[in-house]
């Protein structure tokens, strides 16, 4: 319920599917891009003047989702559990909007961009998309800023174009001295070079270039230098060089890299590099080893890493993996840890100056998860 449709759009575009399947995806992506301005500006989303247009686009997304239930890639263990959440989320989103619960609907829709960007970066580069091969094109004039265009390019896995456009966004911001959101394009370049393309040298060159810019704010230079230190650390790491190849190596990776990382301050910007690399390595291993007995543990660690990334203003789908862990592996001991992390995540997301106000629907979901784990324990004991 928390996560939404863009994962599905992105994955279907990337899969070698029939034209009859691709066309609904293109329609959905078009509808989604037209919704993005409303997602970025909550006041416009809540404005009654835009109600009919937003509802039309929501219905278009919902219709497109229902045409893809037979898509092969969605049956993959890394992605299949999300389809139920996607379908459920779109139904909930439409219902909430129609019932006048626009703030809740807006919150759910914001998550869809995060989910798409995060999950699409899990598909190996060798799994080409129609956009990558040039069969489909994005229309730059439809995007209001270089950052929005770069985000769309990232969604459809045109990584070289996305990186260049994010750099153009950085240049524009430096010229205009618009430093408020300067970190965001740098973060997406870091994501591309560490999690997706594993090009630490490329990221180091980008950092070196901007550390020399006199107009670069000192705070941004500090962040770049912190990233630089962790990049140097990972360049020597065998896991990063070779990838994770067996369950035995996966256990070592969790023990030697992830458990220590869990104990670090999650808002320490230096370790954003580690979070991205950890997520990328786990995702790649999970993609090619969908039958691994370590699936529950992978779901837990991806949930934890992605949750922390999201709190550092990256696109992350931590809740999706935590809920997958609970729903698919309720009898496994790690499911309890997944639920603890998910509860903490919800409390964090819905806390503010006025206290913690969790929507009824989310509370009900947590209650259902609690019951699922308790019932699973009872069934195990009876046996």
KELUM-685279 format. One record per residue (C-alpha): residue in one letter; x, y, z. Coordinates in pm, 1 decimal, m for minus. Layout:
@aa: A | c1: X | c2: Y | c3: Z $
...
END
This chain:
@aa: X | c1: 0.0 | c2: 0.0 | c3: 0.0 $
@aa: X | c1: 289.5 | c2: 232.5 | c3: 77.0 $
@aa: X | c1: 464.7 | c2: 177.9 | c3: m254.5 $
@aa: X | c1: 337.1 | c2: 235.1 | c3: m598.6 $
@aa: X | c1: 339.3 | c2: 207.0 | c3: m969.7 $
@aa: X | c1: 660.9 | c2: 340.4 | c3: m1114.0 $
@aa: X | c1: 855.1 | c2: 23.6 | c3: m1038.3 $
@aa: X | c1: 615.1 | c2: m159.3 | c3: m1261.6 $
@aa: X | c1: 635.7 | c2: 96.6 | c3: m1542.2 $
@aa: X | c1: 1012.4 | c2: 98.3 | c3: m1537.6 $
@aa: X | c1: 1051.1 | c2: m277.4 | c3: m1524.8 $
@aa: X | c1: 810.5 | c2: m341.2 | c3: m1807.9 $
@aa: X | c1: 982.0 | c2: m86.3 | c3: m2027.6 $
@aa: X | c1: 1312.1 | c2: m262.7 | c3: m1962.8 $
@aa: X | c1: 1186.1 | c2: m613.5 | c3: m2036.5 $
@aa: X | c1: 1183.2 | c2: m770.7 | c3: m2385.4 $
@aa: X | c1: 806.3 | c2: m762.0 | c3: m2410.6 $
@aa: X | c1: 548.6 | c2: m760.3 | c3: m2689.9 $
@aa: X | c1: 427.8 | c2: m433.9 | c3: m2836.2 $
@aa: X | c1: 86.4 | c2: m493.5 | c3: m2680.9 $
@aa: X | c1: 250.8 | c2: m477.5 | c3: m2339.1 $
@aa: X | c1: 486.9 | c2: m187.7 | c3: m2413.7 $
@aa: X | c1: 213.3 | c2: 45.4 | c3: m2534.9 $
@aa: X | c1: 22.2 | c2: 51.7 | c3: m2202.1 $
@aa: X | c1: 354.8 | c2: 117.2 | c3: m2029.4 $
@aa: X | c1: 422.1 | c2: 414.9 | c3: m2250.0 $
@aa: X | c1: 74.8 | c2: 550.3 | c3: m2178.0 $
@aa: X | c1: 132.3 | c2: 500.6 | c3: m1807.8 $
@aa: X | c1: 468.9 | c2: 672.3 | c3: m1816.8 $
@aa: X | c1: 316.8 | c2: 965.5 | c3: m2005.5 $
@aa: X | c1: 38.6 | c2: 992.4 | c3: m1749.4 $
@aa: X | c1: 290.4 | c2: 976.8 | c3: m1471.3 $
@aa: X | c1: 511.3 | c2: 1252.0 | c3: m1612.3 $
@aa: X | c1: 203.2 | c2: 1473.5 | c3: m1635.2 $
@aa: X | c1: 134.2 | c2: 1403.9 | c3: m1266.8 $
@aa: X | c1: 488.0 | c2: 1491.2 | c3: m1155.7 $
@aa: X | c1: 426.0 | c2: 1868.9 | c3: m1125.2 $
@aa: X | c1: 140.1 | c2: 1795.7 | c3: m885.5 $
@aa: X | c1: 353.0 | c2: 1554.0 | c3: m686.6 $
@aa: X | c1: 623.0 | c2: 1818.8 | c3: m646.0 $
@aa: X | c1: 371.3 | c2: 2084.2 | c3: m536.0 $
@aa: X | c1: 120.2 | c2: 1953.6 | c3: m282.7 $
@aa: X | c1: m89.1 | c2: 2270.7 | c3: m292.9 $
@aa: X | c1: m159.2 | c2: 2219.8 | c3: m663.1 $
@aa: X | c1: m246.3 | c2: 1855.8 | c3: m595.7 $
@aa: X | c1: m500.6 | c2: 1963.5 | c3: m333.4 $
@aa: X | c1: m641.9 | c2: 2240.7 | c3: m552.7 $
@aa: X | c1: m995.4 | c2: 2154.1 | c3: m664.9 $
@aa: X | c1: m928.7 | c2: 2321.8 | c3: m1001.2 $
@aa: X | c1: m696.3 | c2: 2033.2 | c3: m1094.4 $
@aa: X | c1: m914.9 | c2: 1756.8 | c3: m956.2 $
@aa: X | c1: m1057.1 | c2: 1620.7 | c3: m1282.0 $
@aa: X | c1: m720.6 | c2: 1614.5 | c3: m1457.1 $
@aa: X | c1: m546.7 | c2: 1437.7 | c3: m1168.2 $
@aa: X | c1: m824.9 | c2: 1182.4 | c3: m1141.9 $
@aa: X | c1: m802.2 | c2: 1112.1 | c3: m1515.4 $
@aa: X | c1: m428.5 | c2: 1043.3 | c3: m1488.7 $
@aa: X | c1: m476.6 | c2: 825.2 | c3: m1181.7 $
@aa: X | c1: m733.1 | c2: 616.6 | c3: m1366.3 $
@aa: X | c1: m493.1 | c2: 586.3 | c3: m1659.3 $
@aa: X | c1: m221.9 | c2: 449.4 | c3: m1431.1 $
@aa: X | c1: m463.9 | c2: 210.0 | c3: m1268.4 $
@aa: X | c1: m583.2 | c2: 78.4 | c3: m1602.9 $
@aa: X | c1: m228.8 | c2: 31.4 | c3: m1731.5 $
@aa: X | c1: m127.5 | c2: m165.2 | c3: m1422.4 $
@aa: X | c1: m404.5 | c2: m418.0 | c3: m1473.2 $
@aa: X | c1: m281.4 | c2: m502.8 | c3: m1824.2 $
@aa: X | c1: 56.5 | c2: m629.9 | c3: m1707.9 $
@aa: X | c1: m23.7 | c2: m910.7 | c3: m1468.6 $
@aa: X | c1: 125.7 | c2: m1172.3 | c3: m1701.8 $
@aa: X | c1: 457.7 | c2: m989.8 | c3: m1750.8 $
@aa: X | c1: 745.0 | c2: m1236.1 | c3: m1702.5 $
@aa: X | c1: 979.5 | c2: m999.8 | c3: m1523.0 $
@aa: X | c1: 719.3 | c2: m926.3 | c3: m1259.9 $
@aa: X | c1: 734.4 | c2: m1292.7 | c3: m1159.1 $
@aa: X | c1: 1101.0 | c2: m1254.3 | c3: m1062.4 $
@aa: X | c1: 1158.6 | c2: m1303.5 | c3: m690.0 $
@aa: X | c1: 1315.3 | c2: m959.9 | c3: m658.5 $
@aa: X | c1: 1006.4 | c2: m791.0 | c3: m803.3 $
@aa: X | c1: 707.4 | c2: m1025.2 | c3: m785.7 $
@aa: X | c1: 601.8 | c2: m938.8 | c3: m426.2 $
@aa: X | c1: 571.4 | c2: m576.2 | c3: m532.2 $
@aa: X | c1: 301.1 | c2: m638.1 | c3: m789.7 $
@aa: X | c1: 41.4 | c2: m708.3 | c3: m522.2 $
@aa: X | c1: 150.7 | c2: m390.7 | c3: m344.2 $
@aa: X | c1: 139.8 | c2: m195.9 | c3: m669.3 $
@aa: X | c1: m212.0 | c2: m307.1 | c3: m752.9 $
@aa: X | c1: m327.2 | c2: m248.2 | c3: m397.1 $
@aa: X | c1: m160.1 | c2: 90.6 | c3: m382.6 $
@aa: X | c1: m317.6 | c2: 217.1 | c3: m702.2 $
@aa: X | c1: m661.3 | c2: 104.6 | c3: m586.5 $
@aa: X | c1: m604.5 | c2: 278.0 | c3: m252.9 $
@aa: X | c1: m471.8 | c2: 590.5 | c3: m423.9 $
@aa: X | c1: m775.4 | c2: 627.1 | c3: m646.8 $
@aa: X | c1: m1015.5 | c2: 551.9 | c3: m360.1 $
@aa: X | c1: m844.1 | c2: 800.4 | c3: m131.0 $
@aa: X | c1: m856.0 | c2: 1072.7 | c3: m395.0 $
@aa: X | c1: m1222.5 | c2: 1009.6 | c3: m472.1 $
@aa: X | c1: m1305.1 | c2: 1012.1 | c3: m100.2 $
@aa: X | c1: m1140.9 | c2: 1351.2 | c3: m59.3 $
@aa: X | c1: m839.4 | c2: 1216.2 | c3: 129.6 $
@aa: X | c1: m605.4 | c2: 1400.1 | c3: m101.9 $
@aa: X | c1: m318.3 | c2: 1441.2 | c3: 143.9 $
@aa: X | c1: m300.0 | c2: 1067.1 | c3: 193.8 $
@aa: X | c1: m330.1 | c2: 1008.2 | c3: m180.2 $
@aa: X | c1: m52.1 | c2: 1262.8 | c3: m240.3 $
@aa: X | c1: 175.1 | c2: 1088.7 | c3: 9.4 $
@aa: X | c1: 129.4 | c2: 753.5 | c3: m164.5 $
@aa: X | c1: 186.6 | c2: 901.1 | c3: m508.8 $
@aa: X | c1: 509.5 | c2: 1068.4 | c3: m401.9 $
@aa: X | c1: 641.7 | c2: 724.5 | c3: m318.4 $
@aa: X | c1: 596.2 | c2: 598.2 | c3: m670.7 $
@aa: X | c1: 882.6 | c2: 805.0 | c3: m811.1 $
@aa: X | c1: 1107.1 | c2: 686.0 | c3: m530.8 $
@aa: X | c1: 1012.2 | c2: 326.7 | c3: m593.2 $
@aa: X | c1: 1063.6 | c2: 345.9 | c3: m966.4 $
@aa: X | c1: 1403.7 | c2: 505.2 | c3: m951.3 $
@aa: X | c1: 1523.7 | c2: 274.9 | c3: m679.3 $
@aa: X | c1: 1391.2 | c2: m48.7 | c3: m825.1 $
@aa: X | c1: 1483.6 | c2: 24.4 | c3: m1183.7 $
@aa: X | c1: 1845.4 | c2: 62.0 | c3: m1080.4 $
@aa: X | c1: 1829.2 | c2: m299.9 | c3: m964.0 $
@aa: X | c1: 1790.5 | c2: m431.5 | c3: m1318.8 $
@aa: X | c1: 2133.5 | c2: m521.3 | c3: m1465.4 $
@aa: X | c1: 2254.8 | c2: m287.0 | c3: m1738.1 $
@aa: X | c1: 2274.0 | c2: m583.7 | c3: m1974.9 $
@aa: X | c1: 1893.7 | c2: m599.6 | c3: m1959.2 $
@aa: X | c1: 1840.6 | c2: m325.1 | c3: m2216.2 $
@aa: X | c1: 1528.7 | c2: m112.1 | c3: m2238.8 $
@aa: X | c1: 1346.1 | c2: 31.3 | c3: m2537.3 $
@aa: X | c1: 1452.7 | c2: 377.2 | c3: m2423.4 $
@aa: X | c1: 1817.7 | c2: 272.7 | c3: m2400.7 $
@aa: X | c1: 1814.8 | c2: 129.8 | c3: m2752.0 $
@aa: X | c1: 1660.0 | c2: 445.6 | c3: m2892.7 $
@aa: X | c1: 1328.4 | c2: 285.7 | c3: m2988.3 $
@aa: X | c1: 1148.8 | c2: 526.5 | c3: m2756.3 $
@aa: X | c1: 1241.0 | c2: 884.3 | c3: m2676.4 $
@aa: X | c1: 1175.2 | c2: 1134.4 | c3: m2402.9 $
@aa: X | c1: 1061.4 | c2: 1478.7 | c3: m2511.2 $
@aa: X | c1: 1280.9 | c2: 1733.1 | c3: m2325.3 $
@aa: X | c1: 1032.5 | c2: 2016.5 | c3: m2382.6 $
@aa: X | c1: 782.7 | c2: 1843.7 | c3: m2152.0 $
@aa: X | c1: 1015.1 | c2: 1882.8 | c3: m1854.1 $
@aa: X | c1: 1038.2 | c2: 2210.1 | c3: m1667.5 $
@aa: X | c1: 1396.9 | c2: 2175.8 | c3: m1549.2 $
@aa: X | c1: 1716.4 | c2: 1981.6 | c3: m1624.9 $
@aa: X | c1: 1672.0 | c2: 1796.8 | c3: m1295.1 $
@aa: X | c1: 1323.4 | c2: 1673.6 | c3: m1392.2 $
@aa: X | c1: 1449.9 | c2: 1560.2 | c3: m1732.9 $
@aa: X | c1: 1750.4 | c2: 1388.0 | c3: m1575.4 $
@aa: X | c1: 1521.9 | c2: 1209.3 | c3: m1332.4 $
@aa: X | c1: 1310.9 | c2: 1080.1 | c3: m1620.9 $
@aa: X | c1: 1626.0 | c2: 969.4 | c3: m1805.0 $
@aa: X | c1: 1732.7 | c2: 784.8 | c3: m1492.8 $
@aa: X | c1: 1393.9 | c2: 615.4 | c3: m1471.5 $
@aa: X | c1: 1426.5 | c2: 479.6 | c3: m1825.2 $
@aa: X | c1: 1790.3 | c2: 382.7 | c3: m1764.4 $
@aa: X | c1: 1957.9 | c2: 624.9 | c3: m2002.5 $
@aa: X | c1: 2238.3 | c2: 658.8 | c3: m1751.5 $
@aa: X | c1: 2492.3 | c2: 851.5 | c3: m1959.4 $
@aa: X | c1: 2225.1 | c2: 1103.3 | c3: m2062.0 $
@aa: X | c1: 2100.5 | c2: 1129.2 | c3: m1705.0 $
@aa: X | c1: 2446.8 | c2: 1197.3 | c3: m1568.2 $
@aa: X | c1: 2512.4 | c2: 1466.0 | c3: m1829.2 $
@aa: X | c1: 2176.8 | c2: 1630.5 | c3: m1759.5 $
@aa: X | c1: 2231.6 | c2: 1624.1 | c3: m1383.3 $
@aa: X | c1: 2567.3 | c2: 1794.6 | c3: m1448.5 $
@aa: X | c1: 2386.9 | c2: 2058.7 | c3: m1656.5 $
@aa: X | c1: 2150.7 | c2: 2110.1 | c3: m1363.5 $
@aa: X | c1: 2450.2 | c2: 2159.8 | c3: m1133.5 $
@aa: X | c1: 2600.7 | c2: 2413.2 | c3: m1373.9 $
@aa: X | c1: 2271.5 | c2: 2604.6 | c3: m1391.0 $
@aa: X | c1: 2244.7 | c2: 2613.4 | c3: m1015.0 $
@aa: X | c1: 2601.5 | c2: 2741.3 | c3: m976.6 $
@aa: X | c1: 2543.5 | c2: 3015.5 | c3: m1231.2 $
@aa: X | c1: 2219.5 | c2: 3122.5 | c3: m1060.0 $
@aa: X | c1: 2373.3 | c2: 3071.7 | c3: m713.9 $
@aa: X | c1: 2077.4 | c2: 2848.0 | c3: m634.7 $
@aa: X | c1: 2242.8 | c2: 2640.7 | c3: m365.2 $
@aa: X | c1: 1933.6 | c2: 2519.1 | c3: m177.7 $
@aa: X | c1: 1891.6 | c2: 2202.4 | c3: m385.2 $
@aa: X | c1: 2244.5 | c2: 2168.3 | c3: m514.7 $
@aa: X | c1: 2298.7 | c2: 1841.0 | c3: m329.0 $
@aa: X | c1: 2022.0 | c2: 1653.9 | c3: m515.5 $
@aa: X | c1: 2183.1 | c2: 1625.3 | c3: m862.2 $
@aa: X | c1: 2514.6 | c2: 1529.7 | c3: m701.5 $
@aa: X | c1: 2337.2 | c2: 1251.0 | c3: m514.1 $
@aa: X | c1: 2186.9 | c2: 1109.9 | c3: m832.0 $
@aa: X | c1: 2525.6 | c2: 1111.5 | c3: m1003.7 $
@aa: X | c1: 2665.2 | c2: 929.4 | c3: m699.9 $
@aa: X | c1: 2385.0 | c2: 673.0 | c3: m732.8 $
@aa: X | c1: 2461.2 | c2: 615.7 | c3: m1101.5 $
@aa: X | c1: 2835.5 | c2: 576.7 | c3: m1053.8 $
@aa: X | c1: 2828.7 | c2: 362.9 | c3: m737.3 $
@aa: X | c1: 2510.4 | c2: 156.1 | c3: m729.5 $
@aa: X | c1: 2443.4 | c2: 114.0 | c3: m1102.4 $
@aa: X | c1: 2757.5 | c2: 142.5 | c3: m1311.5 $
@aa: X | c1: 3017.4 | c2: 71.0 | c3: m1043.4 $
@aa: X | c1: 3237.6 | c2: 347.5 | c3: m1180.6 $
@aa: X | c1: 3408.4 | c2: 486.0 | c3: m873.1 $
@aa: X | c1: 3677.2 | c2: 648.9 | c3: m1084.3 $
@aa: X | c1: 3410.2 | c2: 837.6 | c3: m1277.7 $
@aa: X | c1: 3262.3 | c2: 971.0 | c3: m955.7 $
@aa: X | c1: 3604.8 | c2: 1070.5 | c3: m829.3 $
@aa: X | c1: 3666.0 | c2: 1270.3 | c3: m1147.6 $
@aa: X | c1: 3335.7 | c2: 1451.1 | c3: m1102.7 $
@aa: X | c1: 3423.2 | c2: 1532.3 | c3: m741.9 $
@aa: X | c1: 3771.5 | c2: 1654.5 | c3: m835.6 $
@aa: X | c1: 3620.9 | c2: 1882.4 | c3: m1100.8 $
@aa: X | c1: 3377.1 | c2: 2051.9 | c3: m864.3 $
@aa: X | c1: 3612.7 | c2: 2079.3 | c3: m570.3 $
@aa: X | c1: 3810.9 | c2: 2320.3 | c3: m790.5 $
@aa: X | c1: 3508.9 | c2: 2542.4 | c3: m859.3 $
@aa: X | c1: 3540.4 | c2: 2869.4 | c3: m670.5 $
@aa: X | c1: 3164.0 | c2: 2917.8 | c3: m676.0 $
@aa: X | c1: 3100.9 | c2: 2584.2 | c3: m503.7 $
@aa: X | c1: 2970.2 | c2: 2638.9 | c3: m147.0 $
@aa: X | c1: 3196.9 | c2: 2515.8 | c3: 132.0 $
@aa: X | c1: 2920.2 | c2: 2292.1 | c3: 269.3 $
@aa: X | c1: 2894.2 | c2: 2110.4 | c3: m64.3 $
@aa: X | c1: 3270.9 | c2: 2077.0 | c3: m86.6 $
@aa: X | c1: 3269.3 | c2: 1917.1 | c3: 257.1 $
@aa: X | c1: 3012.0 | c2: 1660.7 | c3: 142.5 $
@aa: X | c1: 3211.7 | c2: 1581.0 | c3: m171.1 $
@aa: X | c1: 3528.0 | c2: 1529.7 | c3: 32.5 $
@aa: X | c1: 3344.7 | c2: 1295.6 | c3: 269.3 $
@aa: X | c1: 3221.1 | c2: 1090.8 | c3: m24.3 $
@aa: X | c1: 3571.6 | c2: 1090.9 | c3: m165.4 $
@aa: X | c1: 3709.2 | c2: 917.5 | c3: 143.8 $
@aa: X | c1: 3458.8 | c2: 633.4 | c3: 125.4 $
@aa: X | c1: 3511.3 | c2: 595.0 | c3: m249.5 $
@aa: X | c1: 3882.1 | c2: 543.5 | c3: m182.8 $
@aa: X | c1: 3796.6 | c2: 275.6 | c3: 74.8 $
@aa: X | c1: 3567.6 | c2: 80.4 | c3: m158.7 $
@aa: X | c1: 3804.8 | c2: 93.4 | c3: m454.8 $
@aa: X | c1: 4023.1 | c2: m158.7 | c3: m269.0 $
@aa: X | c1: 3737.9 | c2: m385.6 | c3: m162.3 $
@aa: X | c1: 3715.5 | c2: m731.6 | c3: m322.0 $
@aa: X | c1: 3338.5 | c2: m751.0 | c3: m283.3 $
@aa: X | c1: 3303.5 | c2: m434.3 | c3: m486.9 $
@aa: X | c1: 3552.6 | c2: m547.5 | c3: m749.8 $
@aa: X | c1: 3419.8 | c2: m900.7 | c3: m792.3 $
@aa: X | c1: 3061.6 | c2: m880.5 | c3: m671.4 $
@aa: X | c1: 2897.0 | c2: m1131.8 | c3: m437.8 $
@aa: X | c1: 2904.5 | c2: m1476.0 | c3: m601.6 $
@aa: X | c1: 2781.8 | c2: m1730.3 | c3: m344.6 $
@aa: X | c1: 2566.0 | c2: m1750.0 | c3: m32.6 $
@aa: X | c1: 2885.2 | c2: m1802.7 | c3: 164.9 $
@aa: X | c1: 3026.7 | c2: m1475.6 | c3: 33.7 $
@aa: X | c1: 2692.3 | c2: m1309.8 | c3: 102.0 $
@aa: X | c1: 2709.5 | c2: m1411.8 | c3: 467.5 $
@aa: X | c1: 3061.6 | c2: m1269.9 | c3: 490.1 $
@aa: X | c1: 2946.4 | c2: m947.9 | c3: 325.9 $
@aa: X | c1: 2666.0 | c2: m910.6 | c3: 578.2 $
@aa: X | c1: 2898.3 | c2: m986.5 | c3: 869.3 $
@aa: X | c1: 3194.1 | c2: m774.7 | c3: 761.3 $
@aa: X | c1: 3023.9 | c2: m484.5 | c3: 583.5 $
@aa: X | c1: 2654.1 | c2: m450.3 | c3: 663.8 $
@aa: X | c1: 2640.4 | c2: m520.8 | c3: 1036.6 $
@aa: X | c1: 2912.6 | c2: m260.7 | c3: 1108.1 $
@aa: X | c1: 2732.8 | c2: m20.6 | c3: 873.6 $
@aa: X | c1: 2409.9 | c2: m69.0 | c3: 1068.4 $
@aa: X | c1: 2581.1 | c2: 65.1 | c3: 1377.9 $
@aa: X | c1: 2695.6 | c2: 388.7 | c3: 1211.5 $
@aa: X | c1: 2505.1 | c2: 713.4 | c3: 1234.6 $
@aa: X | c1: 2265.5 | c2: 689.8 | c3: 942.0 $
@aa: X | c1: 2277.1 | c2: 1064.9 | c3: 883.6 $
@aa: X | c1: 2656.5 | c2: 1062.9 | c3: 847.0 $
@aa: X | c1: 2684.6 | c2: 1175.9 | c3: 485.8 $
@aa: X | c1: 3013.7 | c2: 990.2 | c3: 436.5 $
@aa: X | c1: 2832.7 | c2: 656.3 | c3: 448.6 $
@aa: X | c1: 2586.4 | c2: 740.9 | c3: 174.5 $
@aa: X | c1: 2847.1 | c2: 582.1 | c3: m50.3 $
@aa: X | c1: 2837.5 | c2: 260.2 | c3: 155.5 $
@aa: X | c1: 2457.5 | c2: 246.8 | c3: 156.2 $
@aa: X | c1: 2440.2 | c2: 278.5 | c3: m222.2 $
@aa: X | c1: 2713.7 | c2: 23.2 | c3: m282.9 $
@aa: X | c1: 2560.1 | c2: m221.2 | c3: m35.3 $
@aa: X | c1: 2219.2 | c2: m189.6 | c3: m197.7 $
@aa: X | c1: 2364.5 | c2: m234.1 | c3: m545.4 $
@aa: X | c1: 2564.5 | c2: m546.1 | c3: m458.6 $
@aa: X | c1: 2272.8 | c2: m710.8 | c3: m276.4 $
@aa: X | c1: 2031.3 | c2: m628.8 | c3: m557.1 $
@aa: X | c1: 2255.7 | c2: m772.8 | c3: m825.7 $
@aa: X | c1: 2308.3 | c2: m1093.5 | c3: m628.7 $
@aa: X | c1: 1935.4 | c2: m1127.1 | c3: m560.8 $
@aa: X | c1: 1851.1 | c2: m1071.5 | c3: m926.8 $
@aa: X | c1: 2066.9 | c2: m1360.9 | c3: m1048.0 $
@aa: X | c1: 2004.0 | c2: m1585.8 | c3: m744.0 $
@aa: X | c1: 1629.9 | c2: m1561.0 | c3: m694.7 $
@aa: X | c1: 1611.4 | c2: m1906.2 | c3: m534.4 $
@aa: X | c1: 1869.9 | c2: m1834.6 | c3: m265.2 $
@aa: X | c1: 1781.9 | c2: m1944.5 | c3: 87.9 $
@aa: X | c1: 1911.6 | c2: m1604.5 | c3: 198.5 $
@aa: X | c1: 1613.4 | c2: m1422.5 | c3: 44.5 $
@aa: X | c1: 1462.6 | c2: m1317.6 | c3: 381.7 $
@aa: X | c1: 1795.2 | c2: m1174.3 | c3: 499.6 $
@aa: X | c1: 1847.6 | c2: m994.6 | c3: 169.6 $
@aa: X | c1: 1502.0 | c2: m838.6 | c3: 197.1 $
@aa: X | c1: 1580.1 | c2: m722.1 | c3: 550.5 $
@aa: X | c1: 1912.2 | c2: m564.9 | c3: 459.7 $
@aa: X | c1: 1780.4 | c2: m402.1 | c3: 144.2 $
@aa: X | c1: 1498.3 | c2: m261.1 | c3: 354.7 $
@aa: X | c1: 1737.4 | c2: m120.2 | c3: 610.7 $
@aa: X | c1: 1980.4 | c2: 25.6 | c3: 355.8 $
@aa: X | c1: 1707.4 | c2: 177.3 | c3: 142.7 $
@aa: X | c1: 1531.6 | c2: 324.3 | c3: 443.9 $
@aa: X | c1: 1847.8 | c2: 504.2 | c3: 542.2 $
@aa: X | c1: 1906.7 | c2: 621.4 | c3: 186.7 $
@aa: X | c1: 1560.4 | c2: 771.1 | c3: 175.5 $
@aa: X | c1: 1628.0 | c2: 965.8 | c3: 493.5 $
@aa: X | c1: 1934.3 | c2: 1105.1 | c3: 322.6 $
@aa: X | c1: 1709.9 | c2: 1234.1 | c3: 41.3 $
@aa: X | c1: 1786.1 | c2: 955.6 | c3: m203.0 $
@aa: X | c1: 1517.2 | c2: 760.8 | c3: m382.9 $
@aa: X | c1: 1473.3 | c2: 452.3 | c3: m167.1 $
@aa: X | c1: 1218.7 | c2: 172.1 | c3: m132.7 $
@aa: X | c1: 1311.5 | c2: 36.5 | c3: 206.7 $
@aa: X | c1: 953.4 | c2: m12.3 | c3: 322.1 $
@aa: X | c1: 880.6 | c2: m222.2 | c3: 14.7 $
@aa: X | c1: 1151.6 | c2: m472.9 | c3: 106.1 $
@aa: X | c1: 1059.3 | c2: m477.0 | c3: 473.1 $
@aa: X | c1: 698.1 | c2: m552.8 | c3: 387.0 $
@aa: X | c1: 807.3 | c2: m814.4 | c3: 135.4 $
@aa: X | c1: 1008.1 | c2: m981.1 | c3: 412.1 $
@aa: X | c1: 704.8 | c2: m988.2 | c3: 643.7 $
@aa: X | c1: 452.2 | c2: m1103.0 | c3: 384.7 $
@aa: X | c1: 657.3 | c2: m1367.1 | c3: 211.2 $
@aa: X | c1: 863.8 | c2: m1504.1 | c3: 499.7 $
@aa: X | c1: 646.8 | c2: m1462.1 | c3: 813.0 $
@aa: X | c1: 786.8 | c2: m1779.9 | c3: 972.5 $
@aa: X | c1: 1148.4 | c2: m1671.9 | c3: 935.7 $
@aa: X | c1: 1307.3 | c2: m1511.5 | c3: 1245.9 $
@aa: X | c1: 1419.7 | c2: m1208.0 | c3: 1047.3 $
@aa: X | c1: 1053.3 | c2: m1118.7 | c3: 976.1 $
@aa: X | c1: 1024.1 | c2: m982.1 | c3: 1330.3 $
@aa: X | c1: 1321.0 | c2: m753.5 | c3: 1267.7 $
@aa: X | c1: 1163.0 | c2: m641.4 | c3: 941.8 $
@aa: X | c1: 843.8 | c2: m547.4 | c3: 1124.9 $
@aa: X | c1: 1036.7 | c2: m356.4 | c3: 1391.0 $
@aa: X | c1: 1215.3 | c2: m158.3 | c3: 1119.9 $
@aa: X | c1: 892.9 | c2: m95.6 | c3: 930.3 $
@aa: X | c1: 712.7 | c2: 33.1 | c3: 1241.6 $
@aa: X | c1: 1001.6 | c2: 267.3 | c3: 1310.9 $
@aa: X | c1: 994.0 | c2: 384.2 | c3: 949.8 $
@aa: X | c1: 622.0 | c2: 463.9 | c3: 965.8 $
@aa: X | c1: 659.6 | c2: 655.7 | c3: 1290.8 $
@aa: X | c1: 943.4 | c2: 855.6 | c3: 1140.0 $
@aa: X | c1: 749.8 | c2: 934.4 | c3: 821.3 $
@aa: X | c1: 439.7 | c2: 1054.8 | c3: 1004.0 $
@aa: X | c1: 604.8 | c2: 1248.8 | c3: 1284.5 $
@aa: X | c1: 622.1 | c2: 1626.6 | c3: 1290.7 $
@aa: X | c1: 606.0 | c2: 1928.1 | c3: 1514.0 $
@aa: X | c1: 247.4 | c2: 1840.1 | c3: 1602.9 $
@aa: X | c1: 334.1 | c2: 1486.3 | c3: 1705.5 $
@aa: X | c1: 290.2 | c2: 1152.9 | c3: 1531.3 $
@aa: X | c1: m28.6 | c2: 1110.9 | c3: 1327.7 $
@aa: X | c1: m39.0 | c2: 779.1 | c3: 1141.2 $
@aa: X | c1: m324.3 | c2: 732.0 | c3: 889.4 $
@aa: X | c1: m582.0 | c2: 469.2 | c3: 975.4 $
@aa: X | c1: m493.6 | c2: 264.5 | c3: 666.6 $
@aa: X | c1: m128.3 | c2: 238.8 | c3: 769.3 $
@aa: X | c1: m218.2 | c2: 148.9 | c3: 1127.8 $
@aa: X | c1: m443.5 | c2: m126.0 | c3: 996.5 $
@aa: X | c1: m161.3 | c2: m258.1 | c3: 780.1 $
@aa: X | c1: 73.0 | c2: m281.0 | c3: 1079.1 $
@aa: X | c1: m195.8 | c2: m459.2 | c3: 1281.4 $
@aa: X | c1: m235.3 | c2: m709.2 | c3: 998.0 $
@aa: X | c1: 139.9 | c2: m768.2 | c3: 993.0 $
@aa: X | c1: 144.4 | c2: m826.7 | c3: 1369.0 $
@aa: X | c1: m134.9 | c2: m1079.1 | c3: 1334.3 $
@aa: X | c1: 35.8 | c2: m1251.8 | c3: 1041.6 $
@aa: X | c1: 354.7 | c2: m1308.3 | c3: 1241.1 $
@aa: X | c1: 168.5 | c2: m1426.2 | c3: 1549.7 $
@aa: X | c1: m44.6 | c2: m1668.0 | c3: 1347.6 $
@aa: X | c1: 266.6 | c2: m1802.9 | c3: 1175.9 $
@aa: X | c1: 427.3 | c2: m1874.0 | c3: 1514.0 $
@aa: X | c1: 113.1 | c2: m2057.0 | c3: 1634.1 $
@aa: X | c1: 100.3 | c2: m2274.4 | c3: 1321.9 $
@aa: X | c1: 470.0 | c2: m2359.5 | c3: 1358.5 $
@aa: X | c1: 422.7 | c2: m2464.8 | c3: 1722.9 $
@aa: X | c1: 124.5 | c2: m2688.5 | c3: 1635.5 $
@aa: X | c1: 337.8 | c2: m2877.7 | c3: 1389.5 $
END
